[in-house]
């Protein structure tokens, strides 16, 4: 499996790969659809420990509320604020 950000293969324990828990309408997870994961060190900011519970990749984690949807689809955004995304 390759990292979505650096495009390098997962190779060692130092290259800990996170897999996105977001699912499509059929229940298929993001990593199964893309074949990619994310090295913890490649994220911005990098992570030093595996997060507890579900983790969502930058494509699926809302920058506004942290939910499992894109920022432009955030239900907490007003229509005016959505145009800034």
Secondary structure, 3 states (H helix, E strand, C coil): CEECCCCCECCCHHHCEECCCCECCCCCEHHHHHCEEEEHHHCCCCCCCCCCCCCCCCCCECCCCCCECCHHHCCCCCHHHHCCC
